[in-house]
Amino acid sequence: MKKLLLLSACLWMFASQPVQASEPDIVVVKVLESRLATRIIIARSWGFPEEVEVTAGFTGNETTVSVETAKKLQQTLTKLYEQGYVIKSSLAGEQGRSTMILVKEQ
């Protein structure tokens, strides 16, 4: 009887597959700011990058671009938070370039 239980335990161990970890779902948000325009690039681990362009339009006003950029960035981050993403890292570049790395919480 002991041999049968030992044999069953060994077969059960070999039959079970180890759980494989899935790749993390990562989104990179890159913000490229200039005086009269801003480009927000959203790159996911799947699909094509999404780009949002904010320009001064006819006014040519830097303040308008800053305000509109803040609104678009807030909308973008809110949408990503609603999808389950959380900011894991933020990198500031030179002259109006910044990058945020978001990971989807499981």
N, C-alpha and C positions, 0 to 999 in steps of 0.2 A: 504494500500500500504506500509506503514511504517513497519507493522508487517511482510509482505512478504519479504521486504529487510532485516530486522533483522533476520528472520528465514534463509534466503539464506546465510547471512554472517556467522551465527552460523554453519550451515551445511558445508559450505566451510572450516571453521576453523577446524572442526572435521575430515573432509575428507582428508585434507592435512597431509602428514607424515613428521615428522621432519627429517632433513638431518643428517645422522649418519656419524661421522668422521671415516675415515679409519685409520687403524694402520699405523704408520710410517714405511717406509722401511729402516731398519738399517743394516749396515755392520760393523763388528768388524774385524780390521786387527791387528794381533798380530805378533810381530817380536821377535824371540828368537835367539840371537847372541852368538856364542862362538868363540874361537880362530880360528878354522879351518872349521867351518860350520855355516850356518844361515838357519833358517826355518821361512818362512812367511806363516801364517795361515790366511785364509780369510773365515769368518763365516757370512752367511747371515741369514735373518729371515726365509728363506725357503731353503730346500735342504741340501746337505751334505757340510761340510767345504772343502775348496780347500787348498792344501798345495803346497808350492814352496820351494824346497830345493836348497841351494847354498853351494857347497863344494869347498875345495881348489884343489881337484883333485890330480894329481901327483906332482904338484909343492909344496904343503904344505906351501904356502905363505899366511900370514895374509893379506897383502895388496891386493892380488888378490881376496880374499874373500870379503874384504870391498868394493872394486870397483864393483864386480859382484853383491853384495847385494844392493848397491845403484842403479845399473841399473835395477835390478828386481823390487825393490820397486818403482822406478820411473815409470816403465811400468805398474805395478799393479795400482798405484794411477791414472795414466793417463787414464787407461781403466775404472776405477770407476768414474772419473770426466766426461768422455764421456757418461757414463750411467746416469748422473745427480746427482751423490752423492757429498756431500760437507763435509769436515772434521768439526765436531762439537766439538770434544774433543781429546786431546792427553795426554796420561799418560806415564810417564817414570818410569820404574821399576828399580830393582836392577840388576846389572851385565848383561847388554846387553839385557834386556827385556823391550819392550815398546808396548803400545797399542794405536790404533787410532780408534775412533768411527766416522763413516760417516753416514749421513742421506740423503736420496733422497729428493731433493727439488721438491715440487709439482707445 
